Amino acid sequence: MPVITMEAAKLTKEQKRTLAKEFTETAARVTGLPEAGVYVFIKENELDNVGVGGQLISDRNKEV
């Protein structure tokens, strides 16, 4: 049972549908396992909860 986890900023429902579909199709094709056994978890992170280079992304976006 492949498990795929992706963490990202907020996504639309359509983007999540597309990711789930394409991750599932690819994992099933590569592993030879049925699509029904592929799990995809999409975790959304607020930009206030992610730091890059010592700064919160939400703060970095304000500087641009």
CHARMM internal coordinates of N, CA and C (Angstrom, degrees):
IC EDIT
DIST 1 N 1 CA 1.4469
DIST 1 CA 1 C 1.5233
ANGL 1 N 1 CA 1 C 108.69
DIST 1 C 2 N 1.3176
ANGL 1 CA 1 C 2 N 119.19
DIHE 1 N 1 CA 1 C 2 N 99.29
DIST 2 N 2 CA 1.4597
ANGL 1 C 2 N 2 CA 120.95
DIHE 1 CA 1 C 2 N 2 CA 175.59
DIST 2 CA 2 C 1.5289
ANGL 2 N 2 CA 2 C 111.12
DIHE 1 C 2 N 2 CA 2 C -67.29
DIST 2 C 3 N 1.3202
ANGL 2 CA 2 C 3 N 115.26
DIHE 2 N 2 CA 2 C 3 N 139.49
DIST 3 N 3 CA 1.4621
ANGL 2 C 3 N 3 CA 122.16
DIHE 2 CA 2 C 3 N 3 CA 175.69
DIST 3 CA 3 C 1.5220
ANGL 3 N 3 CA 3 C 107.08
DIHE 2 C 3 N 3 CA 3 C -122.67
DIST 3 C 4 N 1.3144
ANGL 3 CA 3 C 4 N 116.43
DIHE 3 N 3 CA 3 C 4 N 123.33
DIST 4 N 4 CA 1.4649
ANGL 3 C 4 N 4 CA 122.31
DIHE 3 CA 3 C 4 N 4 CA 179.70
DIST 4 CA 4 C 1.5158
ANGL 4 N 4 CA 4 C 107.65
DIHE 3 C 4 N 4 CA 4 C -115.87
DIST 4 C 5 N 1.3341
ANGL 4 CA 4 C 5 N 115.99
DIHE 4 N 4 CA 4 C 5 N 127.61
DIST 5 N 5 CA 1.4616
ANGL 4 C 5 N 5 CA 121.13
DIHE 4 CA 4 C 5 N 5 CA 178.07
DIST 5 CA 5 C 1.5168
ANGL 5 N 5 CA 5 C 108.69
DIHE 4 C 5 N 5 CA 5 C -120.56
DIST 5 C 6 N 1.3134
ANGL 5 CA 5 C 6 N 115.83
DIHE 5 N 5 CA 5 C 6 N 130.36
DIST 6 N 6 CA 1.4617
ANGL 5 C 6 N 6 CA 121.46
DIHE 5 CA 5 C 6 N 6 CA 176.50
DIST 6 CA 6 C 1.5153
ANGL 6 N 6 CA 6 C 108.27
DIHE 5 C 6 N 6 CA 6 C -125.08
DIST 6 C 7 N 1.3269
ANGL 6 CA 6 C 7 N 115.90
DIHE 6 N 6 CA 6 C 7 N 132.70
DIST 7 N 7 CA 1.4623
ANGL 6 C 7 N 7 CA 120.90
DIHE 6 CA 6 C 7 N 7 CA 174.37
DIST 7 CA 7 C 1.5171
ANGL 7 N 7 CA 7 C 107.83
DIHE 6 C 7 N 7 CA 7 C -112.12
DIST 7 C 8 N 1.3259
ANGL 7 CA 7 C 8 N 115.66
DIHE 7 N 7 CA 7 C 8 N 135.30
DIST 8 N 8 CA 1.4619
ANGL 7 C 8 N 8 CA 120.69
DIHE 7 CA 7 C 8 N 8 CA -175.95
DIST 8 CA 8 C 1.5191
ANGL 8 N 8 CA 8 C 109.48
DIHE 7 C 8 N 8 CA 8 C -155.28
DIST 8 C 9 N 1.3209
ANGL 8 CA 8 C 9 N 114.65
DIHE 8 N 8 CA 8 C 9 N 173.54
DIST 9 N 9 CA 1.4641
ANGL 8 C 9 N 9 CA 120.35
DIHE 8 CA 8 C 9 N 9 CA 170.78
DIST 9 CA 9 C 1.5271
ANGL 9 N 9 CA 9 C 107.39
DIHE 8 C 9 N 9 CA 9 C -71.66
DIST 9 C 10 N 1.3104
ANGL 9 CA 9 C 10 N 116.86
DIHE 9 N 9 CA 9 C 10 N -177.80
DIST 10 N 10 CA 1.4650
ANGL 9 C 10 N 10 CA 120.97
DIHE 9 CA 9 C 10 N 10 CA -179.34
DIST 10 CA 10 C 1.5268
ANGL 10 N 10 CA 10 C 110.52
DIHE 9 C 10 N 10 CA 10 C -56.71
DIST 10 C 11 N 1.3209
ANGL 10 CA 10 C 11 N 115.35
DIHE 10 N 10 CA 10 C 11 N 137.44
DIST 11 N 11 CA 1.4571
ANGL 10 C 11 N 11 CA 122.65
DIHE 10 CA 10 C 11 N 11 CA 178.48
DIST 11 CA 11 C 1.5248
ANGL 11 N 11 CA 11 C 108.87
DIHE 10 C 11 N 11 CA 11 C -125.83
DIST 11 C 12 N 1.3178
ANGL 11 CA 11 C 12 N 115.68
DIHE 11 N 11 CA 11 C 12 N 155.88
DIST 12 N 12 CA 1.4591
ANGL 11 C 12 N 12 CA 118.87
DIHE 11 CA 11 C 12 N 12 CA 174.53
DIST 12 CA 12 C 1.5316
ANGL 12 N 12 CA 12 C 108.89
DIHE 11 C 12 N 12 CA 12 C -77.23
DIST 12 C 13 N 1.3072
ANGL 12 CA 12 C 13 N 115.99
DIHE 12 N 12 CA 12 C 13 N 162.94
DIST 13 N 13 CA 1.4621
ANGL 12 C 13 N 13 CA 120.17
DIHE 12 CA 12 C 13 N 13 CA 177.95
DIST 13 CA 13 C 1.5262
ANGL 13 N 13 CA 13 C 110.18
DIHE 12 C 13 N 13 CA 13 C -61.54
DIST 13 C 14 N 1.3269
ANGL 13 CA 13 C 14 N 117.10
DIHE 13 N 13 CA 13 C 14 N -37.62
DIST 14 N 14 CA 1.4640
ANGL 13 C 14 N 14 CA 120.72
DIHE 13 CA 13 C 14 N 14 CA 178.99
DIST 14 CA 14 C 1.5291
ANGL 14 N 14 CA 14 C 110.96
DIHE 13 C 14 N 14 CA 14 C -65.12
DIST 14 C 15 N 1.3202
ANGL 14 CA 14 C 15 N 117.77
DIHE 14 N 14 CA 14 C 15 N -40.85
DIST 15 N 15 CA 1.4647
ANGL 14 C 15 N 15 CA 120.54
DIHE 14 CA 14 C 15 N 15 CA 176.54
DIST 15 CA 15 C 1.5259
ANGL 15 N 15 CA 15 C 110.64
DIHE 14 C 15 N 15 CA 15 C -61.55
DIST 15 C 16 N 1.3309
ANGL 15 CA 15 C 16 N 116.76
DIHE 15 N 15 CA 15 C 16 N -41.59
DIST 16 N 16 CA 1.4647
ANGL 15 C 16 N 16 CA 120.65
DIHE 15 CA 15 C 16 N 16 CA 179.20
DIST 16 CA 16 C 1.5279
ANGL 16 N 16 CA 16 C 110.93
DIHE 15 C 16 N 16 CA 16 C -65.81
DIST 16 C 17 N 1.3212
ANGL 16 CA 16 C 17 N 117.15
DIHE 16 N 16 CA 16 C 17 N -39.87
DIST 17 N 17 CA 1.4726
ANGL 16 C 17 N 17 CA 120.55
DIHE 16 CA 16 C 17 N 17 CA 176.48
DIST 17 CA 17 C 1.5268
ANGL 17 N 17 CA 17 C 110.50
DIHE 16 C 17 N 17 CA 17 C -59.39
DIST 17 C 18 N 1.3292
ANGL 17 CA 17 C 18 N 115.47
DIHE 17 N 17 CA 17 C 18 N -46.32
DIST 18 N 18 CA 1.4599
ANGL 17 C 18 N 18 CA 120.48
DIHE 17 CA 17 C 18 N 18 CA -178.79
DIST 18 CA 18 C 1.5228
ANGL 18 N 18 CA 18 C 111.22
DIHE 17 C 18 N 18 CA 18 C -63.60
DIST 18 C 19 N 1.3284
ANGL 18 CA 18 C 19 N 117.32
DIHE 18 N 18 CA 18 C 19 N -44.91
DIST 19 N 19 CA 1.4643
ANGL 18 C 19 N 19 CA 120.48
DIHE 18 CA 18 C 19 N 19 CA 178.09
DIST 19 CA 19 C 1.5231
ANGL 19 N 19 CA 19 C 111.07
DIHE 18 C 19 N 19 CA 19 C -60.35
DIST 19 C 20 N 1.3281
ANGL 19 CA 19 C 20 N 117.08
DIHE 19 N 19 CA 19 C 20 N -47.34
DIST 20 N 20 CA 1.4632
ANGL 19 C 20 N 20 CA 120.54
DIHE 19 CA 19 C 20 N 20 CA -179.19
DIST 20 CA 20 C 1.5300
ANGL 20 N 20 CA 20 C 110.78
DIHE 19 C 20 N 20 CA 20 C -59.90
DIST 20 C 21 N 1.3209
ANGL 20 CA 20 C 21 N 116.50
DIHE 20 N 20 CA 20 C 21 N -44.32
DIST 21 N 21 CA 1.4664
ANGL 20 C 21 N 21 CA 121.09
DIHE 20 CA 20 C 21 N 21 CA -179.04
DIST 21 CA 21 C 1.5229
ANGL 21 N 21 CA 21 C 111.26
DIHE 20 C 21 N 21 CA 21 C -64.52
DIST 21 C 22 N 1.3338
ANGL 21 CA 21 C 22 N 116.85
DIHE 21 N 21 CA 21 C 22 N -49.09
DIST 22 N 22 CA 1.4590
ANGL 21 C 22 N 22 CA 119.94
DIHE 21 CA 21 C 22 N 22 CA -174.85
DIST 22 CA 22 C 1.5272
ANGL 22 N 22 CA 22 C 112.35
DIHE 21 C 22 N 22 CA 22 C -72.93
DIST 22 C 23 N 1.3299
ANGL 22 CA 22 C 23 N 117.97
DIHE 22 N 22 CA 22 C 23 N -37.99
DIST 23 N 23 CA 1.4658
ANGL 22 C 23 N 23 CA 119.99
DIHE 22 CA 22 C 23 N 23 CA 175.11
DIST 23 CA 23 C 1.5268
ANGL 23 N 23 CA 23 C 109.94
DIHE 22 C 23 N 23 CA 23 C -61.77
DIST 23 C 24 N 1.3357
ANGL 23 CA 23 C 24 N 116.31
DIHE 23 N 23 CA 23 C 24 N -43.69
DIST 24 N 24 CA 1.4652
ANGL 23 C 24 N 24 CA 120.93
DIHE 23 CA 23 C 24 N 24 CA -178.79
DIST 24 CA 24 C 1.5196
ANGL 24 N 24 CA 24 C 111.05
DIHE 23 C 24 N 24 CA 24 C -63.36
DIST 24 C 25 N 1.3317
ANGL 24 CA 24 C 25 N 116.85
DIHE 24 N 24 CA 24 C 25 N -48.52
DIST 25 N 25 CA 1.4668
ANGL 24 C 25 N 25 CA 120.57
DIHE 24 CA 24 C 25 N 25 CA -179.85
DIST 25 CA 25 C 1.5225
ANGL 25 N 25 CA 25 C 111.24
DIHE 24 C 25 N 25 CA 25 C -59.25
DIST 25 C 26 N 1.3214
ANGL 25 CA 25 C 26 N 117.08
DIHE 25 N 25 CA 25 C 26 N -44.11
DIST 26 N 26 CA 1.4626
ANGL 25 C 26 N 26 CA 120.84
DIHE 25 CA 25 C 26 N 26 CA -178.53
DIST 26 CA 26 C 1.5217
ANGL 26 N 26 CA 26 C 111.53
DIHE 25 C 26 N 26 CA 26 C -66.79
DIST 26 C 27 N 1.3283
ANGL 26 CA 26 C 27 N 117.23
DIHE 26 N 26 CA 26 C 27 N -46.54
DIST 27 N 27 CA 1.4641
ANGL 26 C 27 N 27 CA 120.40
DIHE 26 CA 26 C 27 N 27 CA -179.60
DIST 27 CA 27 C 1.5286
ANGL 27 N 27 CA 27 C 110.98
DIHE 26 C 27 N 27 CA 27 C -61.83
DIST 27 C 28 N 1.3192
ANGL 27 CA 27 C 28 N 117.47
DIHE 27 N 27 CA 27 C 28 N -41.84
DIST 28 N 28 CA 1.4646
ANGL 27 C 28 N 28 CA 120.88
DIHE 27 CA 27 C 28 N 28 CA 179.48
DIST 28 CA 28 C 1.5268
ANGL 28 N 28 CA 28 C 110.85
DIHE 27 C 28 N 28 CA 28 C -64.72
DIST 28 C 29 N 1.3165
ANGL 28 CA 28 C 29 N 116.57
DIHE 28 N 28 CA 28 C 29 N -42.67
DIST 29 N 29 CA 1.4669
ANGL 28 C 29 N 29 CA 120.61
DIHE 28 CA 28 C 29 N 29 CA 179.96
DIST 29 CA 29 C 1.5268
ANGL 29 N 29 CA 29 C 110.94
DIHE 28 C 29 N 29 CA 29 C -64.04
DIST 29 C 30 N 1.3233
ANGL 29 CA 29 C 30 N 117.32
DIHE 29 N 29 CA 29 C 30 N -45.76
DIST 30 N 30 CA 1.4645
ANGL 29 C 30 N 30 CA 121.57
DIHE 29 CA 29 C 30 N 30 CA -176.38
DIST 30 CA 30 C 1.5271
ANGL 30 N 30 CA 30 C 111.73
DIHE 29 C 30 N 30 CA 30 C -70.10
DIST 30 C 31 N 1.3395
ANGL 30 CA 30 C 31 N 117.26
DIHE 30 N 30 CA 30 C 31 N -41.08
DIST 31 N 31 CA 1.4654
ANGL 30 C 31 N 31 CA 120.56
DIHE 30 CA 30 C 31 N 31 CA -176.40
DIST 31 CA 31 C 1.5228
ANGL 31 N 31 CA 31 C 113.60
DIHE 30 C 31 N 31 CA 31 C -87.38
DIST 31 C 32 N 1.3304
ANGL 31 CA 31 C 32 N 116.99
DIHE 31 N 31 CA 31 C 32 N -19.38
DIST 32 N 32 CA 1.4555
ANGL 31 C 32 N 32 CA 120.42
DIHE 31 CA 31 C 32 N 32 CA -175.98
DIST 32 CA 32 C 1.5175
ANGL 32 N 32 CA 32 C 113.07
DIHE 31 C 32 N 32 CA 32 C 77.55
DIST 32 C 33 N 1.3208
ANGL 32 CA 32 C 33 N 116.98
DIHE 32 N 32 CA 32 C 33 N 10.70
DIST 33 N 33 CA 1.4630
ANGL 32 C 33 N 33 CA 122.06
DIHE 32 CA 32 C 33 N 33 CA 179.29
DIST 33 CA 33 C 1.5255
ANGL 33 N 33 CA 33 C 110.02
DIHE 32 C 33 N 33 CA 33 C -93.80
DIST 33 C 34 N 1.3308
ANGL 33 CA 33 C 34 N 117.36
DIHE 33 N 33 CA 33 C 34 N 158.43
DIST 34 N 34 CA 1.4672
ANGL 33 C 34 N 34 CA 119.47
DIHE 33 CA 33 C 34 N 34 CA 179.42
DIST 34 CA 34 C 1.5294
ANGL 34 N 34 CA 34 C 111.70
DIHE 33 C 34 N 34 CA 34 C -69.11
DIST 34 C 35 N 1.3124
ANGL 34 CA 34 C 35 N 115.66
DIHE 34 N 34 CA 34 C 35 N 147.46
DIST 35 N 35 CA 1.4668
ANGL 34 C 35 N 35 CA 120.91
DIHE 34 CA 34 C 35 N 35 CA 179.19
DIST 35 CA 35 C 1.5209
ANGL 35 N 35 CA 35 C 112.14
DIHE 34 C 35 N 35 CA 35 C -58.02
DIST 35 C 36 N 1.3221
ANGL 35 CA 35 C 36 N 117.46
DIHE 35 N 35 CA 35 C 36 N -31.48
DIST 36 N 36 CA 1.4672
ANGL 35 C 36 N 36 CA 121.04
DIHE 35 CA 35 C 36 N 36 CA -177.98
DIST 36 CA 36 C 1.5258
ANGL 36 N 36 CA 36 C 112.51
DIHE 35 C 36 N 36 CA 36 C -62.80
DIST 36 C 37 N 1.3222
ANGL 36 CA 36 C 37 N 117.51
DIHE 36 N 36 CA 36 C 37 N -17.34
DIST 37 N 37 CA 1.4591
ANGL 36 C 37 N 37 CA 120.83
DIHE 36 CA 36 C 37 N 37 CA -179.48
DIST 37 CA 37 C 1.5109
ANGL 37 N 37 CA 37 C 114.29
DIHE 36 C 37 N 37 CA 37 C -98.01
DIST 37 C 38 N 1.3263
ANGL 37 CA 37 C 38 N 117.96
DIHE 37 N 37 CA 37 C 38 N 5.00
DIST 38 N 38 CA 1.4697
ANGL 37 C 38 N 38 CA 121.75
DIHE 37 CA 37 C 38 N 38 CA -178.76
DIST 38 CA 38 C 1.5253
ANGL 38 N 38 CA 38 C 108.99
DIHE 37 C 38 N 38 CA 38 C -97.63
DIST 38 C 39 N 1.3224
ANGL 38 CA 38 C 39 N 115.92
DIHE 38 N 38 CA 38 C 39 N 126.08
DIST 39 N 39 CA 1.4647
ANGL 38 C 39 N 39 CA 121.91
DIHE 38 CA 38 C 39 N 39 CA 178.35
DIST 39 CA 39 C 1.5224
ANGL 39 N 39 CA 39 C 109.09
DIHE 38 C 39 N 39 CA 39 C -106.87
DIST 39 C 40 N 1.3246
ANGL 39 CA 39 C 40 N 117.09
DIHE 39 N 39 CA 39 C 40 N 133.65
DIST 40 N 40 CA 1.4646
ANGL 39 C 40 N 40 CA 122.46
DIHE 39 CA 39 C 40 N 40 CA 177.28
DIST 40 CA 40 C 1.5247
ANGL 40 N 40 CA 40 C 107.97
DIHE 39 C 40 N 40 CA 40 C -123.46
DIST 40 C 41 N 1.3295
ANGL 40 CA 40 C 41 N 115.62
DIHE 40 N 40 CA 40 C 41 N 122.85
DIST 41 N 41 CA 1.4583
ANGL 40 C 41 N 41 CA 121.92
DIHE 40 CA 40 C 41 N 41 CA 176.75
DIST 41 CA 41 C 1.5207
ANGL 41 N 41 CA 41 C 108.24
DIHE 40 C 41 N 41 CA 41 C -112.58
DIST 41 C 42 N 1.3217
ANGL 41 CA 41 C 42 N 116.77
DIHE 41 N 41 CA 41 C 42 N 125.94
DIST 42 N 42 CA 1.4627
ANGL 41 C 42 N 42 CA 121.95
DIHE 41 CA 41 C 42 N 42 CA 178.24
DIST 42 CA 42 C 1.5156
ANGL 42 N 42 CA 42 C 107.15
DIHE 41 C 42 N 42 CA 42 C -114.11
DIST 42 C 43 N 1.3183
ANGL 42 CA 42 C 43 N 115.19
DIHE 42 N 42 CA 42 C 43 N 116.67
DIST 43 N 43 CA 1.4629
ANGL 42 C 43 N 43 CA 121.21
DIHE 42 CA 42 C 43 N 43 CA -178.97
DIST 43 CA 43 C 1.5207
ANGL 43 N 43 CA 43 C 108.42
DIHE 42 C 43 N 43 CA 43 C -108.10
DIST 43 C 44 N 1.3148
ANGL 43 CA 43 C 44 N 115.88
DIHE 43 N 43 CA 43 C 44 N 121.96
DIST 44 N 44 CA 1.4593
ANGL 43 C 44 N 44 CA 120.67
DIHE 43 CA 43 C 44 N 44 CA 179.95
DIST 44 CA 44 C 1.5249
ANGL 44 N 44 CA 44 C 109.56
DIHE 43 C 44 N 44 CA 44 C -95.66
DIST 44 C 45 N 1.3114
ANGL 44 CA 44 C 45 N 115.11
DIHE 44 N 44 CA 44 C 45 N 136.45
DIST 45 N 45 CA 1.4598
ANGL 44 C 45 N 45 CA 121.30
DIHE 44 CA 44 C 45 N 45 CA -179.58
DIST 45 CA 45 C 1.5250
ANGL 45 N 45 CA 45 C 110.22
DIHE 44 C 45 N 45 CA 45 C -118.55
DIST 45 C 46 N 1.3153
ANGL 45 CA 45 C 46 N 115.82
DIHE 45 N 45 CA 45 C 46 N 132.81
DIST 46 N 46 CA 1.4629
ANGL 45 C 46 N 46 CA 120.24
DIHE 45 CA 45 C 46 N 46 CA 171.96
DIST 46 CA 46 C 1.5246
ANGL 46 N 46 CA 46 C 108.04
DIHE 45 C 46 N 46 CA 46 C -68.77
DIST 46 C 47 N 1.3115
ANGL 46 CA 46 C 47 N 117.23
DIHE 46 N 46 CA 46 C 47 N 145.12
DIST 47 N 47 CA 1.4604
ANGL 46 C 47 N 47 CA 120.61
DIHE 46 CA 46 C 47 N 47 CA -178.61
DIST 47 CA 47 C 1.5259
ANGL 47 N 47 CA 47 C 112.26
DIHE 46 C 47 N 47 CA 47 C -64.59
DIST 47 C 48 N 1.3381
ANGL 47 CA 47 C 48 N 117.60
DIHE 47 N 47 CA 47 C 48 N -20.23
DIST 48 N 48 CA 1.4676
ANGL 47 C 48 N 48 CA 121.31
DIHE 47 CA 47 C 48 N 48 CA 174.70
DIST 48 CA 48 C 1.5272
ANGL 48 N 48 CA 48 C 111.77
DIHE 47 C 48 N 48 CA 48 C -72.08
DIST 48 C 49 N 1.3254
ANGL 48 CA 48 C 49 N 117.57
DIHE 48 N 48 CA 48 C 49 N -13.64
DIST 49 N 49 CA 1.4596
ANGL 48 C 49 N 49 CA 121.54
DIHE 48 CA 48 C 49 N 49 CA -176.10
DIST 49 CA 49 C 1.5218
ANGL 49 N 49 CA 49 C 113.71
DIHE 48 C 49 N 49 CA 49 C -105.51
DIST 49 C 50 N 1.3410
ANGL 49 CA 49 C 50 N 117.24
DIHE 49 N 49 CA 49 C 50 N 9.49
DIST 50 N 50 CA 1.4590
ANGL 49 C 50 N 50 CA 120.67
DIHE 49 CA 49 C 50 N 50 CA -177.75
DIST 50 CA 50 C 1.5213
ANGL 50 N 50 CA 50 C 109.20
DIHE 49 C 50 N 50 CA 50 C -129.04
DIST 50 C 51 N 1.3312
ANGL 50 CA 50 C 51 N 115.59
DIHE 50 N 50 CA 50 C 51 N 127.73
DIST 51 N 51 CA 1.4584
ANGL 50 C 51 N 51 CA 120.72
DIHE 50 CA 50 C 51 N 51 CA 177.22
DIST 51 CA 51 C 1.5178
ANGL 51 N 51 CA 51 C 110.65
DIHE 50 C 51 N 51 CA 51 C -112.66
DIST 51 C 52 N 1.3241
ANGL 51 CA 51 C 52 N 116.22
DIHE 51 N 51 CA 51 C 52 N 141.49
DIST 52 N 52 CA 1.4579
ANGL 51 C 52 N 52 CA 122.90
DIHE 51 CA 51 C 52 N 52 CA 175.86
DIST 52 CA 52 C 1.5173
ANGL 52 N 52 CA 52 C 107.20
DIHE 51 C 52 N 52 CA 52 C -136.09
DIST 52 C 53 N 1.3136
ANGL 52 CA 52 C 53 N 117.09
DIHE 52 N 52 CA 52 C 53 N 128.13
DIST 53 N 53 CA 1.4630
ANGL 52 C 53 N 53 CA 120.43
DIHE 52 CA 52 C 53 N 53 CA 178.48
DIST 53 CA 53 C 1.5170
ANGL 53 N 53 CA 53 C 112.80
DIHE 52 C 53 N 53 CA 53 C 61.25
DIST 53 C 54 N 1.3256
ANGL 53 CA 53 C 54 N 116.93
DIHE 53 N 53 CA 53 C 54 N 30.97
DIST 54 N 54 CA 1.4583
ANGL 53 C 54 N 54 CA 120.78
DIHE 53 CA 53 C 54 N 54 CA 177.93
DIST 54 CA 54 C 1.5147
ANGL 54 N 54 CA 54 C 115.15
DIHE 53 C 54 N 54 CA 54 C 83.70
DIST 54 C 55 N 1.3183
ANGL 54 CA 54 C 55 N 117.64
DIHE 54 N 54 CA 54 C 55 N 4.19
DIST 55 N 55 CA 1.4655
ANGL 54 C 55 N 55 CA 121.24
DIHE 54 CA 54 C 55 N 55 CA 179.74
DIST 55 CA 55 C 1.5230
ANGL 55 N 55 CA 55 C 109.97
DIHE 54 C 55 N 55 CA 55 C -126.94
DIST 55 C 56 N 1.3318
ANGL 55 CA 55 C 56 N 115.13
DIHE 55 N 55 CA 55 C 56 N 147.16
DIST 56 N 56 CA 1.4558
ANGL 55 C 56 N 56 CA 118.81
DIHE 55 CA 55 C 56 N 56 CA 171.62
DIST 56 CA 56 C 1.5277
ANGL 56 N 56 CA 56 C 108.76
DIHE 55 C 56 N 56 CA 56 C -68.14
DIST 56 C 57 N 1.3052
ANGL 56 CA 56 C 57 N 116.26
DIHE 56 N 56 CA 56 C 57 N 141.55
DIST 57 N 57 CA 1.4671
ANGL 56 C 57 N 57 CA 119.36
DIHE 56 CA 56 C 57 N 57 CA 179.15
DIST 57 CA 57 C 1.5200
ANGL 57 N 57 CA 57 C 110.55
DIHE 56 C 57 N 57 CA 57 C -60.37
DIST 57 C 58 N 1.3256
ANGL 57 CA 57 C 58 N 117.43
DIHE 57 N 57 CA 57 C 58 N -36.68
DIST 58 N 58 CA 1.4672
ANGL 57 C 58 N 58 CA 120.00
DIHE 57 CA 57 C 58 N 58 CA 179.48
DIST 58 CA 58 C 1.5259
ANGL 58 N 58 CA 58 C 111.05
DIHE 57 C 58 N 58 CA 58 C -61.38
DIST 58 C 59 N 1.3305
ANGL 58 CA 58 C 59 N 117.85
DIHE 58 N 58 CA 58 C 59 N -35.40
DIST 59 N 59 CA 1.4626
ANGL 58 C 59 N 59 CA 120.90
DIHE 58 CA 58 C 59 N 59 CA 176.97
DIST 59 CA 59 C 1.5227
ANGL 59 N 59 CA 59 C 111.20
DIHE 58 C 59 N 59 CA 59 C -72.88
DIST 59 C 60 N 1.3089
ANGL 59 CA 59 C 60 N 117.18
DIHE 59 N 59 CA 59 C 60 N -39.32
DIST 60 N 60 CA 1.4690
ANGL 59 C 60 N 60 CA 120.82
DIHE 59 CA 59 C 60 N 60 CA 179.67
DIST 60 CA 60 C 1.5198
ANGL 60 N 60 CA 60 C 110.74
DIHE 59 C 60 N 60 CA 60 C -63.43
DIST 60 C 61 N 1.3355
ANGL 60 CA 60 C 61 N 117.13
DIHE 60 N 60 CA 60 C 61 N -38.73
DIST 61 N 61 CA 1.4642
ANGL 60 C 61 N 61 CA 120.98
DIHE 60 CA 60 C 61 N 61 CA -179.38
DIST 61 CA 61 C 1.5233
ANGL 61 N 61 CA 61 C 111.68
DIHE 60 C 61 N 61 CA 61 C -65.93
DIST 61 C 62 N 1.3295
ANGL 61 CA 61 C 62 N 118.21
DIHE 61 N 61 CA 61 C 62 N -28.50
DIST 62 N 62 CA 1.4633
ANGL 61 C 62 N 62 CA 121.72
DIHE 61 CA 61 C 62 N 62 CA 178.53
DIST 62 CA 62 C 1.5193
ANGL 62 N 62 CA 62 C 111.36
DIHE 61 C 62 N 62 CA 62 C -70.19
DIST 62 C 63 N 1.3409
ANGL 62 CA 62 C 63 N 116.47
DIHE 62 N 62 CA 62 C 63 N -27.65
DIST 63 N 63 CA 1.4614
ANGL 62 C 63 N 63 CA 121.28
DIHE 62 CA 62 C 63 N 63 CA -177.74
DIST 63 CA 63 C 1.5146
ANGL 63 N 63 CA 63 C 112.38
DIHE 62 C 63 N 63 CA 63 C -76.98
DIST 63 C 64 N 1.3254
ANGL 63 CA 63 C 64 N 117.10
DIHE 63 N 63 CA 63 C 64 N -19.32
DIST 64 N 64 CA 1.4690
ANGL 63 C 64 N 64 CA 120.63
DIHE 63 CA 63 C 64 N 64 CA -175.79
DIST 64 CA 64 C 1.4972
ANGL 64 N 64 CA 64 C 111.30
DIHE 63 C 64 N 64 CA 64 C -80.95
END
COOR INIT
IC SEED 1 N 1 CA 1 C
IC BUILD
